[in-house]
Amino acid sequence: QVQLVESGGGLVQAGGSLRLSCVACGINLRLYTVAWYRQAPGKQRELVARMYTNGNTNYGVGQCTISRDNSKNTAYLQMNSLKVEDTAVYYCNARIYGRDNNFWGQGTQVTVSS
């Protein structure tokens, strides 16, 4: 059974930092493109960052850095200079493009206070 387990969310003041982790169970994360998305109340889910298997990255919203440690089967999202508008549930995604392998974590809440 495949599981992506996020952690590291919480309450932080504006200007602060958080590091999210996504541990993959049941898949070899090395073979997957990993991404972080977020969804705020009443809004659509949006891309935060994506990292391909070759290490190339795409960034969407927010100030962050995506990384991965294939030896730990884990992806990370380092978020700095957080703003109130970064408040959302953050989701980890692992997929292989062109195939049905597409998995989501349960999400971790990030709340930024002013």
C-alpha positions as CSV (number, residue, x, y, z in Angstrom):
1,Q,0.0,0.0,0.0
2,V,1.3,3.4,-1.0
3,Q,1.4,6.2,1.5
4,L,2.8,9.7,1.5
5,V,3.0,11.1,5.0
6,E,3.5,14.8,5.4
7,S,4.8,16.4,8.6
8,G,6.2,19.7,9.8
9,G,3.2,22.0,9.5
10,G,2.0,24.2,12.3
11,L,1.5,27.7,13.5
12,V,4.2,30.2,12.8
13,Q,4.4,34.0,12.9
14,A,4.7,36.0,9.7
15,G,8.4,36.2,8.7
16,G,9.1,32.8,10.2
17,S,10.1,29.5,8.5
18,L,8.9,26.0,8.4
19,R,10.3,22.8,6.8
20,L,7.8,20.3,5.6
21,S,8.7,16.6,5.1
22,C,7.0,14.0,3.0
23,V,8.0,10.4,3.6
24,A,7.0,7.9,0.9
25,C,6.1,4.3,1.8
26,G,5.5,1.6,-0.7
27,I,7.1,3.3,-3.6
28,N,10.7,4.1,-4.6
29,L,10.5,7.9,-4.6
30,R,13.6,8.0,-6.8
31,L,11.4,7.1,-9.8
32,Y,8.9,9.8,-9.1
33,T,8.4,13.5,-9.8
34,V,7.6,15.0,-6.4
35,A,5.6,18.2,-5.8
36,W,4.1,20.2,-3.1
37,Y,0.7,21.8,-3.6
38,R,-1.4,23.9,-1.2
39,Q,-5.1,24.7,-0.8
40,A,-6.5,27.6,1.2
41,P,-10.1,27.6,2.3
42,G,-12.4,28.5,-0.6
43,K,-9.6,28.4,-3.2
44,Q,-8.3,25.9,-5.7
45,R,-5.3,23.7,-5.1
46,E,-2.2,25.3,-6.5
47,L,1.4,24.3,-7.2
48,V,4.0,25.4,-4.8
49,A,7.1,23.5,-6.1
50,R,8.0,20.5,-8.2
51,M,11.1,18.5,-8.6
52,Y,11.7,16.0,-11.4
53,T,13.7,12.9,-11.1
54,N,16.7,14.6,-12.8
55,G,16.7,17.3,-10.1
56,N,15.1,20.1,-12.3
57,T,12.6,22.2,-10.5
58,N,9.5,24.3,-11.1
59,Y,8.2,26.9,-8.6
60,G,4.8,28.3,-8.3
61,V,3.6,30.4,-5.4
62,G,5.4,31.3,-2.2
63,Q,9.1,31.6,-1.2
64,C,10.4,28.1,-0.8
65,T,12.9,25.5,-1.8
66,I,12.0,21.9,-2.7
67,S,14.5,19.1,-2.2
68,R,14.6,15.4,-1.9
69,D,16.7,12.7,-0.3
70,N,16.2,9.5,-2.2
71,S,18.1,7.5,0.3
72,K,15.5,8.4,2.9
73,N,12.6,8.2,0.4
74,T,11.7,11.7,1.5
75,A,10.9,15.1,-0.1
76,Y,11.1,18.4,1.7
77,L,9.8,21.9,1.3
78,Q,11.7,24.7,3.1
79,M,9.5,27.8,3.4
80,N,11.0,31.1,4.5
81,S,9.6,34.6,5.0
82,L,6.2,33.2,5.5
83,K,3.2,35.5,5.0
84,V,-0.3,35.3,6.3
85,E,-1.5,34.4,2.7
86,D,0.7,31.3,2.8
87,T,-1.8,29.8,5.3
88,A,-3.2,26.6,3.7
89,V,-3.1,22.8,3.8
90,Y,0.0,21.6,2.1
91,Y,0.0,18.4,0.1
92,C,2.7,16.2,-1.1
93,N,2.3,14.5,-4.5
94,A,4.4,11.8,-6.2
95,R,3.7,10.8,-9.8
96,I,5.2,9.3,-12.9
97,Y,4.1,11.2,-15.9
98,G,2.4,9.1,-18.6
99,R,1.5,6.4,-16.2
100,D,-1.2,5.9,-13.6
101,N,1.2,6.3,-10.7
102,N,-0.1,9.4,-9.0
103,F,-0.2,9.6,-5.2
104,W,-1.2,12.2,-2.7
105,G,-0.5,12.7,1.0
106,Q,-3.2,13.6,3.5
107,G,-2.0,17.2,3.9
108,T,-0.4,19.2,6.7
109,Q,-1.9,22.5,7.9
110,V,0.3,25.6,7.8
111,T,-1.0,28.6,9.6
112,V,0.8,31.9,9.5
113,S,-0.3,34.6,12.0
114,S,0.2,38.3,11.7
